[in-house]
């Protein structure tokens, strides 16, 4: 999945943070769907734990972004990402853990790519905030889930 960065010069600060929040919600939604539909119990637990952990961390990240946008004037890059929510109502998804694992790997690659991009890195280095710590905590949870899922 390619990540396309759109320059946010002249863009309303609140709108850019809303776009980022929408993207985080799409990612979180897909993690929950992976958790619900995977048949392997160990993967079910791994994806469920990841959802629980990143849900709180995404909330913290988004609140930090909104706060810095309002008070420090930071403008988060607008990550125009086509995060394809899988067609969960299609018959091939039920009972196909291989497809779910592929979706998980693609999703983690996407969020890791966004959070480690030069644009995001530049954004957080300009601000006085805890965003870098929250970002690192998210990446830690993703790396942990990937490690555990690949131990199978």
QUITARA-V194726 format. One record per helix or strand of 3 or more residues. SS is the DSSP state (a for helix, b for strand). FROM is the first residue (numbers start at 1). TO is the last residue. Records with the same first field share a line. If there is no record, write none. Layout:
SS->FROM-TO + FROM-TO
//
This chain:
b->4-6 + 78-80
a->13-37 + 41-71 + 91-93 + 97-115 + 118-125 + 131-150
//
